[in-house]
Amino acid sequence: MPGALCVAGKVGFAPYPKLGDAQDVAQDTFVKLLGRPEKLENIKSTKAWLAKIADNLVIDKVRREILEKNYLTMLASMPEAQTPSAEQKWETLELLEQVDRLLNGLKPKEKLAFLMVRLEGMAYKEVAAQLEVSLSSAEKYVAKAMMACYVNMYGLD
């Protein structure tokens, strides 16, 4: 796909660095289109809609690469005897990606508060102090994140 474009963060469009990756994004975009042909009936600009799908796919890919890089960096700092098997690494990476998708769309403080409470085991009072918000706000952030996870997992409002 010559001249394949993607969103680089929120900066705007930039050429995708690897042609193979650009071709994968193009293919995945059309697979999504073929999976939901009814969507085309209500779309004013097919080109813009395809570009948006491609942008979202690239963002997902970049997000996964960042998660993977951070996870592998953390593993590299572990003693070899504690390093998980290849299968455990893959399962953990998949779980991290799923959690990231579930929390996608939350404000940074909401996501951070949730992770501090659920992953680090911090008390709401500690979270409030670290985020420099009220105790009530910290509790609301975590509750909103938990609701977002529930809605994303079960599709309920």
MIDOSE-1310 file (N, C-alpha, C; in nm, 2 decimals, decimal comma, always signed):
residues 157
mpga	+0,09/-0,12/+0,00/+0,00/+0,00/+0,00/+0,09/+0,12/+0,00; +0,12/+0,18/-0,12/+0,21/+0,29/-0,12/+0,16/+0,41/-0,05; +0,25/+0,48/+0,02/+0,20/+0,60/+0,09/+0,11/+0,57/+0,21; +0,12/+0,45/+0,26/+0,03/+0,42/+0,38/+0,05/+0,52/+0,49
lcva	-0,06/+0,56/+0,55/-0,05/+0,66/+0,65/-0,11/+0,61/+0,78; -0,06/+0,67/+0,89/-0,12/+0,63/+1,02/-0,11/+0,75/+1,11; -0,19/+0,74/+1,22/-0,18/+0,85/+1,32/-0,06/+0,81/+1,41; +0,02/+0,91/+1,43/+0,13/+0,89/+1,52/+0,10/+0,97/+1,65
gkvg	+0,04/+0,90/+1,74/-0,01/+0,97/+1,86/-0,12/+1,06/+1,83; -0,12/+1,18/+1,88/-0,22/+1,28/+1,85/-0,16/+1,39/+1,76; -0,04/+1,37/+1,71/+0,03/+1,47/+1,63/-0,03/+1,48/+1,50; -0,07/+1,37/+1,44/-0,13/+1,38/+1,30/-0,08/+1,26/+1,22
fapy	-0,09/+1,28/+1,09/-0,05/+1,16/+1,00/+0,10/+1,16/+0,98; +0,15/+1,04/+0,97/+0,29/+1,02/+0,94/+0,30/+0,88/+0,86; +0,40/+0,87/+0,77/+0,41/+0,74/+0,70/+0,45/+0,63/+0,80; +0,39/+0,51/+0,78/+0,42/+0,40/+0,87/+0,56/+0,35/+0,83
pklg	+0,64/+0,32/+0,93/+0,78/+0,30/+0,91/+0,81/+0,17/+0,83; +0,73/+0,07/+0,84/+0,76/-0,06/+0,77/+0,65/-0,09/+0,67; +0,69/-0,11/+0,55/+0,59/-0,14/+0,44/+0,51/-0,27/+0,48; +0,57/-0,37/+0,53/+0,50/-0,49/+0,57/+0,40/-0,46/+0,68
daqd	+0,43/-0,38/+0,77/+0,33/-0,34/+0,87/+0,22/-0,26/+0,81; +0,25/-0,17/+0,72/+0,14/-0,10/+0,65/+0,05/-0,19/+0,57; +0,11/-0,29/+0,51/+0,03/-0,39/+0,43/-0,06/-0,46/+0,53; -0,01/-0,50/+0,65/-0,09/-0,57/+0,75/-0,21/-0,48/+0,79
vaqd	-0,18/-0,36/+0,82/-0,29/-0,26/+0,86/-0,39/-0,25/+0,75; -0,35/-0,24/+0,63/-0,44/-0,23/+0,51/-0,53/-0,35/+0,51; -0,47/-0,47/+0,52/-0,54/-0,59/+0,52/-0,64/-0,60/+0,63; -0,60/-0,57/+0,75/-0,68/-0,58/+0,87/-0,80/-0,48/+0,86
tfvk	-0,77/-0,36/+0,80/-0,88/-0,26/+0,78/-0,99/-0,32/+0,69; -0,95/-0,38/+0,58/-1,05/-0,44/+0,49/-1,12/-0,56/+0,55; -1,05/-0,64/+0,63/-1,11/-0,75/+0,70/-1,22/-0,69/+0,79; -1,19/-0,58/+0,86/-1,29/-0,52/+0,95/-1,41/-0,48/+0,87
llgr	-1,38/-0,42/+0,75/-1,49/-0,37/+0,66/-1,58/-0,49/+0,62; -1,51/-0,60/+0,57/-1,59/-0,71/+0,53/-1,67/-0,78/+0,64; -1,63/-0,76/+0,76/-1,70/-0,82/+0,87/-1,82/-0,74/+0,91; -1,83/-0,61/+0,87/-1,95/-0,53/+0,90/-1,99/-0,45/+0,78
pekl	-2,04/-0,51/+0,68/-2,08/-0,44/+0,56/-2,20/-0,35/+0,58; -2,28/-0,38/+0,68/-2,40/-0,29/+0,71/-2,36/-0,15/+0,75; -2,24/-0,14/+0,80/-2,19/-0,01/+0,84/-2,17/+0,09/+0,72; -2,15/+0,03/+0,61/-2,12/+0,12/+0,49/-2,25/+0,20/+0,45
enik	-2,36/+0,15/+0,48/-2,49/+0,21/+0,44/-2,50/+0,35/+0,50; -2,45/+0,37/+0,62/-2,47/+0,49/+0,70/-2,35/+0,58/+0,69; -2,25/+0,55/+0,61/-2,12/+0,62/+0,61/-2,12/+0,73/+0,50; -2,09/+0,85/+0,53/-2,09/+0,96/+0,43/-1,96/+0,95/+0,35
stka	-1,85/+0,92/+0,42/-1,72/+0,91/+0,35/-1,65/+0,78/+0,38; -1,66/+0,69/+0,28/-1,59/+0,56/+0,30/-1,44/+0,57/+0,32; -1,38/+0,66/+0,25/-1,24/+0,68/+0,26/-1,20/+0,73/+0,40; -1,28/+0,82/+0,46/-1,25/+0,87/+0,59/-1,27/+0,76/+0,69
wlak	-1,38/+0,68/+0,67/-1,41/+0,57/+0,76/-1,30/+0,47/+0,76; -1,25/+0,43/+0,64/-1,14/+0,34/+0,63/-1,01/+0,39/+0,70; -0,99/+0,52/+0,68/-0,87/+0,58/+0,74/-0,88/+0,58/+0,89; -1,00/+0,60/+0,94/-1,02/+0,60/+1,09/-0,99/+0,45/+1,14
iadn	-1,05/+0,35/+1,07/-1,02/+0,21/+1,11/-0,87/+0,19/+1,11; -0,80/+0,23/+1,01/-0,66/+0,20/+1,00/-0,59/+0,27/+1,11; -0,62/+0,40/+1,14/-0,56/+0,47/+1,25/-0,58/+0,40/+1,38; -0,70/+0,35/+1,41/-0,72/+0,28/+1,53/-0,64/+0,15/+1,54
lvid	-0,63/+0,08/+1,43/-0,55/-0,04/+1,42/-0,40/-0,01/+1,45; -0,35/+0,10/+1,39/-0,21/+0,13/+1,42/-0,19/+0,17/+1,56; -0,29/+0,25/+1,62/-0,27/+0,29/+1,76/-0,27/+0,16/+1,85; -0,36/+0,06/+1,82/-0,36/-0,06/+1,89/-0,22/-0,13/+1,88
kvrr	-0,17/-0,13/+1,76/-0,04/-0,20/+1,73/+0,07/-0,13/+1,81; +0,07/+0,00/+1,81/+0,18/+0,08/+1,88/+0,16/+0,05/+2,03; +0,04/+0,06/+2,08/+0,01/+0,03/+2,22/+0,06/-0,10/+2,26; +0,04/-0,20/+2,18/+0,09/-0,34/+2,21/+0,24/-0,35/+2,21
eile	+0,30/-0,28/+2,11/+0,45/-0,28/+2,11/+0,51/-0,21/+2,23; +0,44/-0,11/+2,28/+0,49/-0,04/+2,40/+0,47/-0,13/+2,52; +0,36/-0,19/+2,54/+0,34/-0,29/+2,64/+0,44/-0,40/+2,64; +0,46/-0,45/+2,52/+0,56/-0,57/+2,51/+0,70/-0,52/+2,54
knyl	+0,74/-0,40/+2,50/+0,87/-0,35/+2,53/+0,89/-0,33/+2,68; +0,79/-0,27/+2,74/+0,80/-0,25/+2,89/+0,80/-0,38/+2,96; +0,72/-0,48/+2,92/+0,72/-0,61/+2,99/+0,85/-0,68/+2,97; +0,91/-0,68/+2,85/+1,03/-0,75/+2,83/+1,15/-0,68/+2,90
tmla	+1,14/-0,54/+2,91/+1,24/-0,47/+2,99/+1,24/-0,51/+3,14; +1,11/-0,53/+3,19/+1,10/-0,57/+3,33/+1,15/-0,71/+3,35; +1,12/-0,80/+3,25/+1,17/-0,94/+3,26/+1,32/-0,94/+3,26; +1,38/-0,86/+3,18/+1,53/-0,85/+3,17/+1,60/-0,82/+3,30
smpe	+1,53/-0,75/+3,38/+1,58/-0,71/+3,51/+1,57/-0,82/+3,62; +1,49/-0,92/+3,59/+1,47/-1,03/+3,68/+1,58/-1,13/+3,68; +1,61/-1,20/+3,80/+1,70/-1,31/+3,80/+1,66/-1,42/+3,70; +1,75/-1,48/+3,64/+1,71/-1,58/+3,54/+1,63/-1,70/+3,59
aqtp	+1,65/-1,73/+3,72/+1,57/-1,84/+3,78/+1,43/-1,80/+3,80; +1,40/-1,67/+3,80/+1,26/-1,63/+3,82/+1,19/-1,60/+3,69; +1,26/-1,60/+3,58/+1,21/-1,57/+3,45/+1,10/-1,67/+3,41; +0,98/-1,62/+3,37/+0,87/-1,71/+3,33/+0,91/-1,78/+3,20
saeq	+0,83/-1,89/+3,17/+0,85/-1,96/+3,04/+0,80/-1,88/+2,93; +0,83/-1,92/+2,81/+0,78/-1,84/+2,69/+0,63/-1,84/+2,69; +0,56/-1,95/+2,73/+0,42/-1,96/+2,73/+0,36/-1,86/+2,83; +0,42/-1,86/+2,95/+0,38/-1,76/+3,06/+0,40/-1,62/+3,01
kwet	+0,51/-1,59/+2,94/+0,53/-1,46/+2,89/+0,42/-1,41/+2,80; +0,39/-1,50/+2,71/+0,28/-1,47/+2,61/+0,15/-1,45/+2,68; +0,11/-1,54/+2,77/-0,01/-1,53/+2,84/-0,02/-1,40/+2,92; +0,09/-1,36/+2,98/+0,09/-1,24/+3,06/+0,08/-1,12/+2,97
lell	+0,15/-1,12/+2,86/+0,14/-1,01/+2,76/+0,00/-1,00/+2,71; -0,07/-1,11/+2,68/-0,21/-1,10/+2,63/-0,30/-1,04/+2,74; -0,28/-1,08/+2,86/-0,35/-1,03/+2,98/-0,33/-0,88/+2,99; -0,21/-0,83/+2,98/-0,18/-0,69/+2,99/-0,25/-0,61/+2,88
eqvd	-0,25/-0,67/+2,76/-0,31/-0,61/+2,64/-0,46/-0,60/+2,67; -0,52/-0,70/+2,72/-0,66/-0,70/+2,75/-0,70/-0,60/+2,85; -0,62/-0,59/+2,96/-0,64/-0,49/+3,06/-0,63/-0,35/+3,00; -0,53/-0,33/+2,92/-0,52/-0,20/+2,85/-0,64/-0,16/+2,77
rlln	-0,69/-0,26/+2,69/-0,81/-0,24/+2,61/-0,93/-0,20/+2,70; -0,94/-0,28/+2,81/-1,06/-0,25/+2,90/-1,05/-0,11/+2,96; -0,93/-0,06/+2,99/-0,92/+0,07/+3,05/-0,91/+0,18/+2,95; -0,90/+0,15/+2,82/-0,89/+0,25/+2,71/-1,01/+0,34/+2,72
glkp	-0,98/+0,47/+2,71/-1,09/+0,57/+2,71/-1,10/+0,64/+2,84; -1,04/+0,58/+2,95/-1,04/+0,65/+3,08/-0,95/+0,77/+3,08; -0,98/+0,86/+3,17/-0,88/+0,97/+3,19/-0,76/+0,91/+3,26; -0,64/+0,97/+3,24/-0,52/+0,92/+3,30/-0,53/+0,90/+3,45
kekl	-0,59/+0,99/+3,52/-0,60/+0,98/+3,67/-0,69/+0,86/+3,71; -0,80/+0,84/+3,63/-0,89/+0,72/+3,65/-0,81/+0,59/+3,63; -0,74/+0,58/+3,52/-0,66/+0,46/+3,49/-0,56/+0,44/+3,60; -0,49/+0,54/+3,63/-0,38/+0,53/+3,73/-0,43/+0,49/+3,87
aflm	-0,54/+0,55/+3,91/-0,60/+0,52/+4,04/-0,64/+0,37/+4,04; -0,70/+0,33/+3,94/-0,74/+0,19/+3,93/-0,62/+0,09/+3,94; -0,52/+0,12/+3,87/-0,40/+0,04/+3,87/-0,33/+0,04/+4,01; -0,33/+0,16/+4,07/-0,27/+0,17/+4,20/-0,34/+0,08/+4,30
vrle	-0,47/+0,08/+4,30/-0,56/+0,01/+4,39/-0,55/-0,14/+4,36; -0,58/-0,18/+4,24/-0,60/-0,32/+4,20/-0,47/-0,39/+4,18; -0,36/-0,33/+4,13/-0,24/-0,40/+4,10/-0,14/-0,38/+4,21; -0,13/-0,26/+4,26/-0,03/-0,23/+4,37/-0,08/-0,25/+4,51
gmay	-0,21/-0,26/+4,52/-0,27/-0,29/+4,65/-0,27/-0,16/+4,74; -0,27/-0,05/+4,68/-0,26/+0,08/+4,76/-0,40/+0,10/+4,82; -0,41/+0,17/+4,93/-0,53/+0,21/+4,99/-0,58/+0,34/+4,92; -0,71/+0,36/+4,92/-0,76/+0,48/+4,85/-0,70/+0,61/+4,91
keva	-0,67/+0,61/+5,04/-0,61/+0,73/+5,10/-0,47/+0,76/+5,04; -0,40/+0,65/+5,02/-0,26/+0,66/+4,96/-0,27/+0,71/+4,81; -0,37/+0,66/+4,74/-0,39/+0,70/+4,60/-0,43/+0,84/+4,60; -0,52/+0,89/+4,68/-0,56/+1,03/+4,69/-0,44/+1,12/+4,71
aqle	-0,36/+1,08/+4,81/-0,24/+1,16/+4,84/-0,14/+1,17/+4,72; -0,12/+1,05/+4,66/-0,02/+1,05/+4,55/-0,08/+1,13/+4,42; -0,21/+1,12/+4,40/-0,26/+1,19/+4,28/-0,30/+1,33/+4,32; -0,29/+1,37/+4,45/-0,32/+1,50/+4,49/-0,47/+1,54/+4,46
vsls	-0,55/+1,44/+4,50/-0,70/+1,46/+4,49/-0,76/+1,42/+4,62; -0,89/+1,45/+4,64/-0,96/+1,41/+4,76/-0,98/+1,26/+4,76; -1,01/+1,21/+4,88/-1,04/+1,07/+4,90/-1,16/+1,03/+4,81; -1,26/+1,12/+4,82/-1,38/+1,09/+4,74/-1,35/+1,08/+4,59
saek	-1,26/+1,17/+4,54/-1,23/+1,16/+4,40/-1,15/+1,03/+4,36; -1,06/+0,99/+4,45/-0,99/+0,87/+4,43/-1,08/+0,75/+4,42; -1,18/+0,75/+4,51/-1,28/+0,64/+4,51/-1,37/+0,64/+4,38; -1,40/+0,76/+4,34/-1,48/+0,77/+4,22/-1,40/+0,73/+4,09
yvak	-1,27/+0,76/+4,09/-1,19/+0,72/+3,98/-1,19/+0,57/+3,97; -1,17/+0,50/+4,08/-1,16/+0,36/+4,08/-1,29/+0,30/+4,04; -1,40/+0,35/+4,09/-1,53/+0,30/+4,06/-1,56/+0,32/+3,91; -1,52/+0,43/+3,86/-1,55/+0,46/+3,71/-1,47/+0,36/+3,63
amma	-1,34/+0,33/+3,67/-1,26/+0,24/+3,60/-1,32/+0,09/+3,60; -1,37/+0,06/+3,72/-1,43/-0,07/+3,74/-1,55/-0,09/+3,65; -1,63/+0,02/+3,65/-1,75/+0,02/+3,56/-1,71/+0,01/+3,42; -1,61/+0,08/+3,38/-1,56/+0,07/+3,24/-1,52/-0,07/+3,20
cyvn	-1,45/-0,14/+3,29/-1,41/-0,28/+3,27/-1,53/-0,37/+3,26; -1,63/-0,35/+3,34/-1,75/-0,43/+3,34/-1,82/-0,41/+3,21; -1,84/-0,28/+3,17/-1,91/-0,25/+3,04/-1,83/-0,31/+2,92; -1,70/-0,29/+2,92/-1,62/-0,35/+2,81/-1,62/-0,50/+2,80
mygl	-1,63/-0,56/+2,92/-1,63/-0,71/+2,92/-1,76/-0,77/+2,89; -1,87/-0,71/+2,94/-2,00/-0,77/+2,92/-2,10/-0,69/+2,83; -2,05/-0,57/+2,78/-2,13/-0,50/+2,69/-2,26/-0,44/+2,74; -2,26/-0,42/+2,87/-2,38/-0,36/+2,94/-2,36/-0,22/+2,98
d	-2,47/-0,14/+2,98/-2,46/+0,00/+3,03/-2,52/+0,01/+3,16
